[in-house]
Amino acid sequence: MTEPAPALAEPPADALLGRLRARLGTRHVLTEDEDVAPHLREARGLYRGRALAVLRPADTAEVAFAVRACAEARVPVVAQGGNTGLVGGGVPHGGVVLSLARLSRIRDVDPVNATMTVEAGAILADVQAAAEAAGMLFPLSLAAEGSCRIGGNLATNAGGTAVLAYGNARDLVLGLEVVLADGRVWNGLKALRKNNAGYDLKHLFVGSEGTLGIITAAVLKLFPRPASRAVGFVGLASPRAALSLFERLRRAAGPDLTAFEVMPRFGLAIVLRHVPGAQRPLADEHDTYALVEFASPRPEADMAAELEAALAAALEEGLAEDATIGTSEARNAALWRLRESLPEAQTREGGSIKHDVSVPLSKLPEFLDRAVAACCAAMPGLRPCPFGHFGDGNIHFNLSQPEGMDKAAFLAEWTRFNRIVHDVVRDLDGSIAAEHGVGLIKRDELQHYGDPVGLDLMRRLKGALDPHDILNPGKVVALSDDPPPALP
């Protein structure tokens, strides 16, 4: 009697995908090229990765199952929210992409406790709208708020335009629910402002870029909605004048100074050149511009009058050269649009080498003077465009290519300019990663500039929480020598 031929062993990847399909459903385990492709490239197009599949779990239990299955198969998992990151942190280097888009519920809003509990896939604008519907404010605000998701905001410790008044994402979270590398779920969804029962574990995961655990839900802080708001646009002689103006306005308004954004003459010029409907806010050109916002929850407050008085005093003292104040919400929005449209306008000027850095506020003018001079000396015709959240020490130190230069040739100089800019940041005791994170693009820079003891602690944490390097491997700190995906 002839023995039957032994059954062929199912390839490991096929076995894993079959197990995932059985739990998540076939339509939520994507393997077709056209379905996977949007998840392989980050927002700036600097990196393109590869992935076996894209998983779309419906809830925390399915996230936990997927992570556990992948961990048992030793297949890496890269969590993605809106895929709007700017440092390559969400680009997969093999393994699977775990999309949190279906975990989008607002679980609870508690106006009395001033908290809301949301799932990680909730779009930031929807979180803001849910808070507003309850008569409250969730203040995190950034350009991608219509598509970025709160889990990614927390995983990257996003900053945005309201840090001056409300802090980074880290300051806006009270509790987390997190799936660990072995598939266990840590339930830390406490809506408490005082809780000293052991280590504050949530801060391990906020800002970890999905390398220590996958955030699936969060308890967020809410605040009273502003009852009065005013926006001004100011022309200044220099960044040093901007710092002096900031000091005066902070003394005058205290916590009512909610934003102080700065942009250079070149920045405003390209916005006016490329952004439809943008209008020059002041009659003359100035070296530096500041966008200022006052806001208060007090119904009796008149922020427009207070801002007008403060700017009038600054003009009289020579701290400012010219200023205008929005006379309506539409005008306020138009002034804000001048600042928020700058990154888009810069893309129309060719290649842009970008640095997201911070230094102590008192050292910002020195940083700008030194970094601009060093970069311009390194490449004649370079067009620096430093802008951003001046009031909290964060500058997006972007460099536009010289006119007529080949874009690819310019972008090939990124590493050289990293060294120039980041050396100045180090000299001034700053950070090479202010609000966008480390991801891939700054991983090696962190190794170069980071404190050796701090880097060792990071590796020990990664090794303890993710010993098999399953979660977003190769990002922030690497446990192996595998190279990251190359620039396309």
KETIKE-256751 format. One record per residue: x, y, z of N, C-alpha, C, CB in turn. Coordinates in steps of 0.05 Angstrom, whole numbers, plus 5000, padded with zeros to 4 digits. Glycine has a CB too. Example, Ala and Ser with C-alpha at 12.3 -4.5 7.8 and 13.67 -1.06 7.14 Angstrom:
526448865156524649105156526449345156522649115181;525749555142527349795143525850015157528249885114;
//
This chain:
501749765000500050005000501850255000498150005025;501350444982502950684980502250885002502650804952;504350985015503851185036503151455023506351215054;501251605034500651865022502952055026498051985035;503352235006505452425008504952615032505752584982;507052685047506652865069505753145060509252895086;503953265075502953525068505253735070500553615087;505253915051507354125052506654315075507454275025;508754395089508354585111507554855100510954615128;505654985113504755245104506955445110502155325119;507655615090509755825096508955985120510056005071;510956065137510356215162508656465157512956285176;509256615136507756855131504856795124508957025108;504356585108501656515102500156415126501656295080;501556265144500256175168499356405186502055985184;501156605188500556845204498156995192502957025207;498257045166496057185153493457045155496757245124;493456775153491056625157489956655185491556325151;491656645205490756685232489556965236493056645252;490857165225489857435227487157475213491857635217;486957355189484457375174482057245189484657245146;482657025203480556885217479457055240481656615228;481157235252480257395274479257675265482457425294;480857805247480158075239478258095216482758225232;478057875201476457875176478157925152474258095178;477657795131479257805107479558095096478157635085;477358245097477458525086479058715103474658625083;479858625127481458795144484358705147480258825171;485158515130487958435127488758485098488458135136;489858715093490358815065493058715056490059115063;493158595032495658505021496058584992495858205023;494058684979494358774951496059024950491558834939;497759044930499659264928498359544930501259244902;496059574916494759834916493559904943492559844895;492959704960491959754987494159815007490259524996;496459685002498659705021500259965016500459465020;500560034990502360254982501960514997501860304953;499460615003499260865018500460855045496360945020;500960625056502060595083505060565084500760365097;506260575061509160525059510860775057509760345036;509560995051511061245046510161455066510561345017;512161605077511361805097510762075083513661845117;509762265099508562505087510362665069507562675110;512962675076514762835060515862685036517062935077;515362425034516362275012519362205014515862414987;520462235038523362185042523961885043524362325066;522061735053522561445057520261285044522861375087;520961055034518960865025519760595036518760854994;517960465051518560215064517359975050517660215092;517059755064515759515054514259385076517859325041;512159235069510559095090509258855078508359295102;508858655095507458415087504458455084507958195108;503358625101500458675101499858925117498858435111;497459025114496359235131494059115146495459485114;494159135173491959035190490259265199493158885214;487559215200485659425208483859315230483959515184;484959285255483359185277481159375284485059125301;478959265296476659425303476659535331474159275298;478159405349478059485377480659395391475659365391;480859455416483259395431483859095432483159505459;481758945435482158645436483358545410479458505442;482458655388483658565362486458665359481858665339;487058905368489858995368491558805384490059285379;490658735408492158565425492658285412490758525452;490558185399490857925386492857945363488057835374;492658155347494558185325497458215334493758435308;497858365355500658405365501658135376500758625386;499957995391500857745403501457545380498557625421;499857525360500357345338502957415324498057345318;503357665319505857755306508257705323505658045298;507957745349510257705368510957405368509457795396;509057235368509556945368510956855342506956785372;510356995320511556935294514057095290509556985272;514857265309517157445307516957625282519757275306;514557725277514057905255513758195266511557815238;515258385257515058655267512358785262517158835255;511558975280509059115278509659415279507059035301;508759565259508959855259506159975260510559955233;505660105282502960235286502860495269502460295315;500560545257500160785242497460905250500260735212;497361175252494861315255494161445229495161535277;494561705226493961845201496261845181493162125206;498561735190501061725173501762005164500561545149;501662195183502362475177505062545189500262665186;506562355200509062415213511162525194510162165227;513162665204515062805188517862705191514963105193;518262485206521062385210521362095203521762425240;519461975188519661705180519061505201522461655169;517961585224517361405246515261195240516661555269;513561245221511361055215511960885190508861195211;514360905179514960755155515760475163517260895139;514460265152515159985159517659895145512859805152;519259745160521659625148521359325149524259725164;519259235135518458955136516258915157520858775143;515258675160513058615179510458715170513758735206;508658795189506058885182505659175193503858705194;503859315179502959575189500259525203502559775165;500059635227497659605243496259885243498159505272;494159915227492760165225490660185248491360185198;490660405261488760455283486360615274490160595306;485960635248483860815238481060735247483960815207;480560475252477860385259477360425289477460095252;479460475305479060535334478560835337481560435351;476260925330475761215327473561325345475061275299;472761165365470461255381471361465402469261015395;469561645408469761815431468261665453468462115427;469661545472468361365491466861525513470461195504;467861755520466561895542467462185542467161765570;465662365549466362645554465162725581465262835531;466862825598466062895626466763195631467462715647;464863375625465463665628466063735657463263825618;464763605676465263675704468163605712463263525723;469063365704471863285710473763405690472062985709;472763545669474363665648476163455635475963895659;474963225627476463015613474762895591477362805633;476062765573474762595553476462355548474262755527;475162125543476461875537476061815508475561645556;478161785493477961745464479761515455478762005449;478961385433480661175422482861295404478960975406;484961145400487361245387486861325358489461035388;484961205345484461275317482661515312483261045303;481761645334480161885330481762105317478961975358;480662225297481962455283482062695302480562525256;484262835303484663055322482463255319487363185318;481663325295479463525291476863425303479063585262;476363165302473963055314474063065344473462765305;476463025356476763055385476263345393479662965393;477263535378476763815383473763875382478363995364;472463765362469563815358467963695380468663715331;468663465390467163335412467563495437468163045416;469863605442470263775465468664035463473263845469;468564145439467064395435464064345439467564505407;463064115430460264055433459464035462459563795419;461463975479460963965508461564225522462563735521;462064435506462564695518465464725528460664755539;467264555519469964555529471964585506470564295545;474564585513476664625493478664395497478064895496;479364255475481764095474483764245457481163805462;485964345469487564555456489664465436488864715476;490264205434492264115415491464195387492763815418;493164335373492364425346494864435329491064715347;494764315305496964315286495864295258498864085292;497564335239496664365211495264115201498964425193;496063875210494863625200492463535216496963415200;491163715231489163625250486663505236488263855267;486363555211484063435196484563145188483463595172;487063045191487662775183489362625203489062775156;490862755220492462615240490562505262494562805253;491562305276489862165296491162185323489561865288;489462195344490462265370492562065381488062275390;492361805373494361615382497061685372493661335373;497261775347499761865336500762115348499561895306;498862305354499662545368500962495395497162725372;499862295409501062225435503562065432498962065452;503661885413506061725409508461895401505561515388;507962125389510162295380510362545398509762385352;508762565419508662795437508563055420511262805455;506463065404506163295386505963565401503563255369;506863765387506864035399504664205388509564165395;505164345366503164515353503264805363500464405358;501164945358501165235362500265325390499465365341;499365135406498265215432500065135456495465095436;502465045450504264955471504765175492506864855459;505065415483505665635501503665655524505665895485;501165605518499065635539498365365552496565755527;498465145537497364895547499364665548495064805529;501764695536503664485537503564295513503364325562;505464115511505463905491503363695496508263775489;503163505477501263285481501663145507501463085458;504063115516504662985541503163115565507662985547;502963375563501663535585498663515584502563825583;497563395562494663395558493463125563494063485530;494962925573493962655577494162585606495562455560;491962455616491862365644492162065645489262445657;491261915626491361625627491461505599489061515642;492561255598492761115573491860825575495661135563;491060725552490760435549492760355527487760355540;494460155533496760085516496859785512499360195527;497259705487497859425481500859395481496659335453;501859205497504759155500505758975478505359045527;508358935477509658785455508858485455512558815457;507958385478507158105480504158065476508057985506;502758285471499858275467498158325492499158005456;499458355515497958425539496958715537499658385564;494858775551493759045551494059175579490659045544;495459405579495659555604493359755605498459705607;491659735625489359915628490160135648486759765636;491060355638491760585655489960815649494660665651;487360765642485460975635484361105660483260865617;485961235675485161385699484661675693487261355722;482361775700481762055695482362215721478762095688;484762185731485662305756487862505752486462095776;487762725766489962915765492062865787488863195767;491262705807493062625828492962325831492362765855;495262195826495361905827498361825831494161765802;499161785856501861715862502161425869502861895885;500561255858500660965864502760835846497860835860;505260885852507360765837508360935814506560495827;509960815796511060955773508861055755512960775757;509361295743507361405724507961295697507561725724;506861055691507660905667506861035641506360635669;504761205642503861325616506161475602501561505620;507961595617509961755605512161585591511261935625;512161325596513861155580512961135551513960875592;510361155547509261105521508761365505506660955523;508161585519507761835505510561925495506562065524;510761965469513262045457515061815449514762215475;514161565453515861335447515661245418515161105465;513961365402513661315374513061025367516261395359;511460895385510560625380512760415383509460605353;514960485396517160295400516960135426519760435398;515360225445515060095471512359975475515660295493;510360075461507559975464505860125444506560005493;503460025439501560145421499260265436500559945399;499060535436496860675449494260615435497460985450;492260525450489660465437487460655447488860175443;487860785470485860975480487261165500483460835493;485961385505487261585524485061745538489161775508;485661825562484062025577485462295573483761955607;484062485562485262745555484162965573484762815526;485763175578484863405594483263595576487263545606;481163705587479663925574479964185589476663845571;479364405576479764665588477264835581482364805577;476865055596474665245588475165365561474465465609;473065395546473365525520473865815522470865475502;475565935505476066225506473466375500478166305486;472966575516470566745512471366995496469366825539;473967055496474867295482477567225470475067545501;478067315445480467245431481267475413480166985415;483867525411484867725392487467635380485268005407;487867705355490267625340491567865328489667415318;494267885331495768105320497968015302496768285341;498868175283501168115266502968355268500268065236;505568305275507368515282509868505265508168495312;510768735255513268755241515468835260513068955217;517868705258519968745277522668765262520168515297;524568885275527268935263528968685263528669155277;528468495281530368275284529068065302533068365294;530267825303529367625323529867725352530867365319;531867885357532367995383530068175391535068145385;529068335372526768505378524268335383526268695354;524068105369521867925375521967815403521867695354;524367745413524567655440523867875460527467555445;524668115455523868335473520868385473525368595464;519668365449516768385448515368165463515768395419;516367925460515267695475515367745505516667435467;517567835515517867885544515768095553520667985550;515468305537513568515544510668405545513768755525;509968255524507268145523506767935544506768025495;508667785551508367585573507867725599510867405574;509367945604508868095629506068225629510968315632;505268315605502668455604500268265606502468615578;500468035593498167855591498267605608497867775562;500667525617500867285632499767045617499467315659;498066885629497066645616495166705592495566475636;494366955589492667025566494267045540491267285571;496967045541498567025517498666735509501467145522;497066665489496766385482498366295457493866325477;499466485442501066415419502966645413499366345394;505466565405507366765395509066625374509166875419;508266655349509566515327511166725311507466385308;513466635300515266815286515866695259517866855302;516166875239516966795212518767015200514466745194;520566955182522367155170521167295146524967025163;522467495137521467645113521167455089523467865106;523167285085522967095063520466915066525466925061;519866835090517566665095514966795087517366575124;514567045095512067185087512067225057511867455102;514367285045514467345016513467105000517267425008;514366855008513566624992510666544997515366384998;509566605021506766565026505066755008505966625056;505867005006504467194990504667114960505467474994;506966984953507366914925505766664917510366854921;505466474935504466214927501666144939506366004936;500766274959498266194972495966374962498466215003;494066254948491866414937490266554959489966234921;489766814955488166964974489767084996486166794985;492367014999493967135020494467435014496666985023;494167595034494467885031496567995050491768035035;498168195041500168315057498868445081501868515041;499668375106498368485129499268755138498668295152;501768835130502869085138503869235112505169055158;503969495113504569655089507469605080504169945095;509369585098512169555091513169275098513869765105;515569225087516868965094518569005119518668875070;518868785133520468785158522268535159518668795183;524368545174526168325177524868075188528568405193;523168125208521967905224519067975229523467855250;517367765230514467805236513667625259512767755211;511867725276510767565297507767565295511667675325;506667315298503767285300503167235330502667055282;501467405341500967405370497967355375501867675383;497467185395494667145403494267175432493666865394;492267325440491267345468488567205469491067655477;488067055490485466915493484966875522485366645478;482366895530481566865558478866735560481567145572;478366565580475766445584473866635599475966185599;474966865609473267045625471367195607475067245640;468767185611466767315594467167625593463967255603;468167735615468468025616470968125603468368115644;472767945595475368025583474968145556477167775582;476568345550476668465523479468435513475768775524;479968205500482668145491483668335469482867855482;481768425452482568605431483668865442480268665412;482268965463483269215475485869175489481069325495;486268945503488768895517491068865497488468645534;490568725476492668685456493368955442491868475435;491369105436491869365423493569545442489169505416;492869545467494369715486497269615488493069715513;497669355490500369245492502069295468500268945498;500869275444502369325420502869625416500969205395;500969785424501470075422503870155440498970235431;504070045463506370105481508970005468505969975508;508869765455511269665442512069835419510769375433;510169945404510870125382512070385393508370185365;510870485414511870735426514770705436510070825448;515370475447518070425458520070345437517870215479;519170305412520970215391521469925390523470365393;520069765406520369475405519269355379519069335429;517269485369515969385344515969615324513069295349;515969545298516069745277513269805265517869655254;511469605266508769635256507169405266508669655224;504469435267502769215277499969255267502769205308;498469035265495669045259494268835276495068995228;491668885281490068705297487668615282489268835325;486968355283484568265269482068395280484367955272;480268475263477868605271475368425270477268845253;475868175263473667975262474967695263471968005236;473267495267474367225267475367145239472167025275;474167255218475167195191477967325188473267305170;478267565198480867695196482967545213480667985204;482167455237483967305254484867055239482567225280;482966915226483666675211485566735188481166535201;485166965175486967035153489767085162485867285139;490067215186492767255197494066995205492567445222;492566815217493666555224494466395199491666395240;492866435177493466285153496166365141491266335132;497066615145499666695136501866525148500166995142;501566465174503466295188503165995181503266325218;500665905181500165615176500765525148497365545184;500665715129501065645101504065635093499665835083;505765715111508665735105509865475096510165845128;509465245110510665005100509764935072509864775119;507164975066506164915039507565105018503164955037;507765355025509065545007511965475002508865825017;513265375022516165305018516565084999517365235045;514664894997514964674977514964784949512664474981;513765014944513665134917516365264909511465334915;518165284929520765414924522965204919521565584947;522164954914524164744909524764584934526664874898;527164474935527964304957528164454983530564164951;527564315005527664435031528964245051524864525041;531164325063532364165084531364265110535564175082;530164085126528664175149529964075175525764065147;529764255195530764185222528564285242533564325228;527864105260525864175281527364165307523463965281;528164405317529964425340528864615361532764515331;529964595384529264785406531764855421527064665424;531765105431533865195450532465355471536065375434;533765405494532565585514531765855501534565635537;529465945509528366185496530366415496525866275511;531866455518533766675519535966655499534966685547;536366415487538566375468537566355440539966125475;535066395435533966375408535266575388530966425408;535466835395536767015376539666935369536767295387;541166845389543866755384543866505366545366685410;542066325371541866085353541366175325539765895363;539366345321538666425293541066565280536266605294;542366755294544666895282546766695274545767095303;547566515292549766335286549066125265550566185312;546666015267545865805248545465915220543365665257;544266145218543866265191546566335179542066525193;548366455194550966535183552566285175552566695204;552566075191554065835184552965695159554065645208;550365685157549165555134549665715108546165515138;549365975110549766135086552766135077548866425091;554566115097557366095090557965825076559066125115;556465615083556965355071555865325043555665145089;553865495036552665475009551665745000550265265009;553165884983552266144973549566124959554366264953;547866314963545166314951543066174967545366204924;543866034988541965895005539966095016543365745028;537466005020535266175029534166065056533066205008;535266145078534266045104531366135109536066135127;529765955121527066025128526365915156525065895107;527566035177526965945204524366065214529266025223;522565895223519965995232518965815254517966015209;516765895267515465715285514765825312517065485289;514865645332513665695358515565835376512665435371;516166085369518266235382517866245413518366525371;515366275421514766305449515566065467511866365453;515765825455516565595471519365495462514565375469;520865655447523565585441523965395418524865475464;521765335403521865135381521965285354519464945383;524065225339524265345312524465125291526765535311;522965155270523264985246525365125229520464945231;527765035232530065165218530265035190532665145234;528665145171528565035144530365195126525665025134;531465055106533265175087532165125059536165065090;531465335044530565305017532965314998528565525009;532865154977535165124959535765394945534664914938;538165434937538765674920537165664895541865694914;536365894885534865904860536565784837534066194854;535265604822536565484799538165234805538365684787;538565164830540064924837538364674833541064944866;539564454826538164204823537164114850539963994810;534564034851533363964877534763724889530463914873;535163514874536463274884539263334895536563054863;540763494880543463564889543263714916544863734868;541263884919541064034944540363844967538864254941;538363674963537463494985539663304993534963334976;541563244974543863074981545663205002545463004956;545263455007546963595027545663595055547363885018;543563445058542063445084543863375107539663245082;545463165105547163075127549163295134548662815119;550263425114552263645120550963865135553463745093;548563945127547264165141546264075169544864265125;545563815172544963715199547163775218544363415198;549663715209551963755227552264055234554463645214;551964225214552264515219550264615239552064665192;547664555234545564655251545564525278542864615237;545864265279545664115304548064175322545463825299;550364245310552664325327552064575342555164365310;550664765329549965015343547864955365548765215323;545964775359543964705378545264575403541964505366;547264405398548664275421550164485437550664065411;551464675424552964885438551165045456554365065418;548665075449546765245464544965075482545165405445;545764825486544264645505541364605496544464745533;541064565470538364525459537764235453537964695435;535664195437534863925428534663915398532163845441;535663695386535563665357532763565348537663475347;531063495367528363395360526363525379528163085362;525063735370523363895387520563785389523264185378;519163765366516363675367515563465347514563905364;517363405328516663205307517662925315517863285281;519462905334520462645342523062575328518462435336;523962325332526462225322526062045298527962065344;524361845300523761665278526261555266522161815257;526361555239528761465225530661695219527961335199;529561925212531162135201533162245221529462365190;532562225247534362335267535462115286532962535284;535061865278535961645296539061655299535161375284;540461685277543361695278544361955290544561645251;542862165286543562425298543362405329541762655288;541262255338540962215367543362065378538362065373;544361865363546661715372549061895374547261485353;549262085356551562275355551462475378551762415328;549062585383548862805402547762735429547063025390;546462495431545162425456547162365478543462185451;546262395503547862325526548262025527546462435552;550661925530551061635529549461485551554061575533;549261595575547761465596544861455589548261605623;543861685578541061695570540461495548540261965561;542261475528541861285507541860995517543961315485;543560935536543660665548541060605562546060645568;539960805577537360765590535160715570536661005607;535160855548533160815527533360525516533461015504;535760435511536060165500535159955520538960115492;535760005546534959815567531859805569536159895594;530560035567527660045567526559895544526660335567;527659945520526659805496527059505499528159905471;529359425509529959145512528159005533532759105519;527459155553525759045575522859015566525959215600;521859215552519059215544518559075518518059495542;520559055501520258935475522758775468519759155453;523258555483525758415481526358295453525858185501;524258235438524558125411524558335389522457915406;524458595397524558815378522358795357527258825364;519858755367517558715350516358985342515458545364;516259175361514859425357516559635344513759525384;515859705319517159925304520159905306516160195314;521359685299524259655302525859845285525059365295;528159925296529960105281529360395284529860035253;527160465299526460745302527460845330523360785299;527961095332528861235357531561115366526761205379;531560875378534060735385533960465372534460715416;536160375361536260115347537459905365537760145321;536259665365537459445380539059265362535259285394;539159315336540759165317542159355299538958965301;543859245282545359415263544059425236548159305261;541559325234540259345208539959625199537459205209;540659695174540459975165537460045161541960015139;536760295164534060385159533560395129533460655172;531060415120530460455092531960695081527460485087;532960675057534460885045532561095033536260775022;533761335030532161545016531561454987533761815016;529161504977528461414950530061564929525461444945;
//
